[in-house]
Every structure is written in C-alpha cells, then in structure tokens.
C-alpha cells in the first residue's frame, strides 16, 4: 500500500511544482513527518507534525517556506467565469 519504512509517499503539490510527501517512518501513519521541496530547488524541508498542521501553517503563515502568501502583496479576488454569465 505504501513504500517501505523510510520511503516517501507523495500526497500533494502546488502549481509552482512544490511537492509534499510523508516520510514513512514507523508503524503509525498519524506520526509520519511531512517533507517538502520546492520545484525549482533540490533542497528538502522536514516538518514534524500532522498534515493538517502543515497545511494550516502554509495557509496562515506568510513566512512559511511553502506559503503562497509570500508572493502576494495585498488582498485580491478573481471572479470565476465570464462576467454576465449565470448558473
């Protein structure tokens, strides 16, 4: 079902080619750390904690290395679809 202990199991990524994996250490998947890398570099970062905690930090901490907020200087909104079209 998953790689041998110590292997990587990818569970997510971004449009900028960042990749998010579990490091399959130990028997309890709830305790597997998250490892991630930016698509444009070969450096990896390890985050001990749950996927939920990792994603919360990505979405709320502007200084998190994988947060899209670091690329945005202000609030923005993009409409979905073409103007004037309904349902």
PyMOL commands that place a pseudoatom at each C-alpha (Angstrom):
pseudoatom trace, name=CA, resn=UNK, resi=1, chain=A, elem=C, hetatm=0, pos=[0.000, 0.000, 0.000]
pseudoatom trace, name=CA, resn=UNK, resi=2, chain=A, elem=C, hetatm=0, pos=[2.861, 2.413, 0.747]
pseudoatom trace, name=CA, resn=UNK, resi=3, chain=A, elem=C, hetatm=0, pos=[6.633, 2.428, 0.379]
pseudoatom trace, name=CA, resn=UNK, resi=4, chain=A, elem=C, hetatm=0, pos=[8.947, 0.558, 2.674]
pseudoatom trace, name=CA, resn=UNK, resi=5, chain=A, elem=C, hetatm=0, pos=[9.644, 2.251, 6.022]
pseudoatom trace, name=CA, resn=UNK, resi=6, chain=A, elem=C, hetatm=0, pos=[11.687, 5.381, 5.451]
pseudoatom trace, name=CA, resn=UNK, resi=7, chain=A, elem=C, hetatm=0, pos=[10.356, 5.850, 1.921]
pseudoatom trace, name=CA, resn=UNK, resi=8, chain=A, elem=C, hetatm=0, pos=[8.456, 8.848, 0.567]
pseudoatom trace, name=CA, resn=UNK, resi=9, chain=A, elem=C, hetatm=0, pos=[4.756, 8.878, -0.242]
pseudoatom trace, name=CA, resn=UNK, resi=10, chain=A, elem=C, hetatm=0, pos=[3.659, 11.972, -2.163]
pseudoatom trace, name=CA, resn=UNK, resi=11, chain=A, elem=C, hetatm=0, pos=[0.273, 13.390, -1.136]
pseudoatom trace, name=CA, resn=UNK, resi=12, chain=A, elem=C, hetatm=0, pos=[0.267, 16.875, -2.610]
pseudoatom trace, name=CA, resn=UNK, resi=13, chain=A, elem=C, hetatm=0, pos=[1.869, 19.591, -4.640]
pseudoatom trace, name=CA, resn=UNK, resi=14, chain=A, elem=C, hetatm=0, pos=[1.406, 23.109, -5.957]
pseudoatom trace, name=CA, resn=UNK, resi=15, chain=A, elem=C, hetatm=0, pos=[1.115, 24.801, -9.321]
pseudoatom trace, name=CA, resn=UNK, resi=16, chain=A, elem=C, hetatm=0, pos=[4.704, 26.027, -8.773]
pseudoatom trace, name=CA, resn=UNK, resi=17, chain=A, elem=C, hetatm=0, pos=[5.891, 22.383, -8.685]
pseudoatom trace, name=CA, resn=UNK, resi=18, chain=A, elem=C, hetatm=0, pos=[6.405, 22.233, -4.904]
pseudoatom trace, name=CA, resn=UNK, resi=19, chain=A, elem=C, hetatm=0, pos=[5.937, 18.635, -3.748]
pseudoatom trace, name=CA, resn=UNK, resi=20, chain=A, elem=C, hetatm=0, pos=[4.679, 17.397, -0.379]
pseudoatom trace, name=CA, resn=UNK, resi=21, chain=A, elem=C, hetatm=0, pos=[5.360, 13.893, 0.935]
pseudoatom trace, name=CA, resn=UNK, resi=22, chain=A, elem=C, hetatm=0, pos=[5.049, 11.781, 4.028]
pseudoatom trace, name=CA, resn=UNK, resi=23, chain=A, elem=C, hetatm=0, pos=[8.271, 10.236, 5.273]
pseudoatom trace, name=CA, resn=UNK, resi=24, chain=A, elem=C, hetatm=0, pos=[7.061, 6.747, 6.160]
pseudoatom trace, name=CA, resn=UNK, resi=25, chain=A, elem=C, hetatm=0, pos=[8.977, 6.394, 9.417]
pseudoatom trace, name=CA, resn=UNK, resi=26, chain=A, elem=C, hetatm=0, pos=[7.465, 3.985, 11.924]
pseudoatom trace, name=CA, resn=UNK, resi=27, chain=A, elem=C, hetatm=0, pos=[4.258, 1.986, 12.015]
pseudoatom trace, name=CA, resn=UNK, resi=28, chain=A, elem=C, hetatm=0, pos=[1.847, 4.846, 12.793]
pseudoatom trace, name=CA, resn=UNK, resi=29, chain=A, elem=C, hetatm=0, pos=[0.923, 6.942, 9.717]
pseudoatom trace, name=CA, resn=UNK, resi=30, chain=A, elem=C, hetatm=0, pos=[-0.511, 9.599, 12.057]
pseudoatom trace, name=CA, resn=UNK, resi=31, chain=A, elem=C, hetatm=0, pos=[3.069, 10.304, 13.178]
pseudoatom trace, name=CA, resn=UNK, resi=32, chain=A, elem=C, hetatm=0, pos=[4.758, 10.402, 9.777]
pseudoatom trace, name=CA, resn=UNK, resi=33, chain=A, elem=C, hetatm=0, pos=[6.501, 13.747, 9.276]
pseudoatom trace, name=CA, resn=UNK, resi=34, chain=A, elem=C, hetatm=0, pos=[5.921, 15.885, 6.198]
pseudoatom trace, name=CA, resn=UNK, resi=35, chain=A, elem=C, hetatm=0, pos=[8.856, 16.501, 3.896]
pseudoatom trace, name=CA, resn=UNK, resi=36, chain=A, elem=C, hetatm=0, pos=[8.598, 19.015, 1.088]
pseudoatom trace, name=CA, resn=UNK, resi=37, chain=A, elem=C, hetatm=0, pos=[10.698, 20.525, -1.641]
pseudoatom trace, name=CA, resn=UNK, resi=38, chain=A, elem=C, hetatm=0, pos=[10.357, 23.498, -3.924]
pseudoatom trace, name=CA, resn=UNK, resi=39, chain=A, elem=C, hetatm=0, pos=[10.159, 22.532, -7.570]
pseudoatom trace, name=CA, resn=UNK, resi=40, chain=A, elem=C, hetatm=0, pos=[12.981, 24.857, -8.542]
pseudoatom trace, name=CA, resn=UNK, resi=41, chain=A, elem=C, hetatm=0, pos=[15.478, 23.601, -5.947]
pseudoatom trace, name=CA, resn=UNK, resi=42, chain=A, elem=C, hetatm=0, pos=[16.829, 20.323, -4.713]
pseudoatom trace, name=CA, resn=UNK, resi=43, chain=A, elem=C, hetatm=0, pos=[16.588, 21.316, -1.038]
pseudoatom trace, name=CA, resn=UNK, resi=44, chain=A, elem=C, hetatm=0, pos=[14.154, 19.447, 1.191]
pseudoatom trace, name=CA, resn=UNK, resi=45, chain=A, elem=C, hetatm=0, pos=[12.472, 20.641, 4.382]
pseudoatom trace, name=CA, resn=UNK, resi=46, chain=A, elem=C, hetatm=0, pos=[11.113, 18.417, 7.128]
pseudoatom trace, name=CA, resn=UNK, resi=47, chain=A, elem=C, hetatm=0, pos=[8.080, 19.383, 9.208]
pseudoatom trace, name=CA, resn=UNK, resi=48, chain=A, elem=C, hetatm=0, pos=[7.278, 17.260, 12.246]
pseudoatom trace, name=CA, resn=UNK, resi=49, chain=A, elem=C, hetatm=0, pos=[3.562, 17.264, 12.905]
pseudoatom trace, name=CA, resn=UNK, resi=50, chain=A, elem=C, hetatm=0, pos=[0.353, 16.417, 11.119]
pseudoatom trace, name=CA, resn=UNK, resi=51, chain=A, elem=C, hetatm=0, pos=[-0.596, 17.255, 7.547]
pseudoatom trace, name=CA, resn=UNK, resi=52, chain=A, elem=C, hetatm=0, pos=[-3.318, 19.457, 8.994]
pseudoatom trace, name=CA, resn=UNK, resi=53, chain=A, elem=C, hetatm=0, pos=[-0.773, 21.470, 10.989]
pseudoatom trace, name=CA, resn=UNK, resi=54, chain=A, elem=C, hetatm=0, pos=[1.477, 21.737, 7.920]
pseudoatom trace, name=CA, resn=UNK, resi=55, chain=A, elem=C, hetatm=0, pos=[-1.354, 22.981, 5.693]
pseudoatom trace, name=CA, resn=UNK, resi=56, chain=A, elem=C, hetatm=0, pos=[-2.579, 25.381, 8.378]
pseudoatom trace, name=CA, resn=UNK, resi=57, chain=A, elem=C, hetatm=0, pos=[0.898, 26.910, 8.525]
pseudoatom trace, name=CA, resn=UNK, resi=58, chain=A, elem=C, hetatm=0, pos=[1.113, 27.083, 4.715]
pseudoatom trace, name=CA, resn=UNK, resi=59, chain=A, elem=C, hetatm=0, pos=[-2.213, 28.927, 4.550]
pseudoatom trace, name=CA, resn=UNK, resi=60, chain=A, elem=C, hetatm=0, pos=[-1.781, 31.247, 7.526]
pseudoatom trace, name=CA, resn=UNK, resi=61, chain=A, elem=C, hetatm=0, pos=[1.932, 31.957, 7.982]
pseudoatom trace, name=CA, resn=UNK, resi=62, chain=A, elem=C, hetatm=0, pos=[3.183, 34.369, 5.336]
pseudoatom trace, name=CA, resn=UNK, resi=63, chain=A, elem=C, hetatm=0, pos=[6.781, 33.427, 6.239]
pseudoatom trace, name=CA, resn=UNK, resi=64, chain=A, elem=C, hetatm=0, pos=[6.296, 29.662, 5.865]
pseudoatom trace, name=CA, resn=UNK, resi=65, chain=A, elem=C, hetatm=0, pos=[8.639, 28.475, 3.096]
pseudoatom trace, name=CA, resn=UNK, resi=66, chain=A, elem=C, hetatm=0, pos=[5.754, 26.959, 1.087]
pseudoatom trace, name=CA, resn=UNK, resi=67, chain=A, elem=C, hetatm=0, pos=[3.134, 29.666, 1.665]
pseudoatom trace, name=CA, resn=UNK, resi=68, chain=A, elem=C, hetatm=0, pos=[1.697, 31.286, -1.455]
pseudoatom trace, name=CA, resn=UNK, resi=69, chain=A, elem=C, hetatm=0, pos=[1.113, 34.420, 0.659]
pseudoatom trace, name=CA, resn=UNK, resi=70, chain=A, elem=C, hetatm=0, pos=[4.787, 35.332, 0.362]
pseudoatom trace, name=CA, resn=UNK, resi=71, chain=A, elem=C, hetatm=0, pos=[4.156, 36.004, -3.334]
pseudoatom trace, name=CA, resn=UNK, resi=72, chain=A, elem=C, hetatm=0, pos=[1.146, 38.297, -2.766]
pseudoatom trace, name=CA, resn=UNK, resi=73, chain=A, elem=C, hetatm=0, pos=[1.484, 41.875, -1.543]
pseudoatom trace, name=CA, resn=UNK, resi=74, chain=A, elem=C, hetatm=0, pos=[-2.178, 42.548, -0.790]
pseudoatom trace, name=CA, resn=UNK, resi=75, chain=A, elem=C, hetatm=0, pos=[-5.666, 41.116, -0.783]
pseudoatom trace, name=CA, resn=UNK, resi=76, chain=A, elem=C, hetatm=0, pos=[-7.025, 40.054, -4.147]
pseudoatom trace, name=CA, resn=UNK, resi=77, chain=A, elem=C, hetatm=0, pos=[-10.070, 38.487, -5.679]
pseudoatom trace, name=CA, resn=UNK, resi=78, chain=A, elem=C, hetatm=0, pos=[-10.542, 36.916, -9.076]
pseudoatom trace, name=CA, resn=UNK, resi=79, chain=A, elem=C, hetatm=0, pos=[-14.036, 36.284, -10.372]
pseudoatom trace, name=CA, resn=UNK, resi=80, chain=A, elem=C, hetatm=0, pos=[-14.824, 32.790, -11.533]
pseudoatom trace, name=CA, resn=UNK, resi=81, chain=A, elem=C, hetatm=0, pos=[-16.196, 32.559, -15.065]
pseudoatom trace, name=CA, resn=UNK, resi=82, chain=A, elem=C, hetatm=0, pos=[-17.049, 35.253, -17.528]
pseudoatom trace, name=CA, resn=UNK, resi=83, chain=A, elem=C, hetatm=0, pos=[-18.851, 38.440, -16.484]
pseudoatom trace, name=CA, resn=UNK, resi=84, chain=A, elem=C, hetatm=0, pos=[-22.594, 38.367, -17.090]
pseudoatom trace, name=CA, resn=UNK, resi=85, chain=A, elem=C, hetatm=0, pos=[-22.922, 34.590, -17.196]
pseudoatom trace, name=CA, resn=UNK, resi=86, chain=A, elem=C, hetatm=0, pos=[-25.165, 32.892, -14.668]
pseudoatom trace, name=CA, resn=UNK, resi=87, chain=A, elem=C, hetatm=0, pos=[-25.664, 29.361, -13.432]
for i in range(1, 87): cmd.bond("trace and resi %d" % i, "trace and resi %d" % (i + 1))
show_as sticks, trace
zoom trace
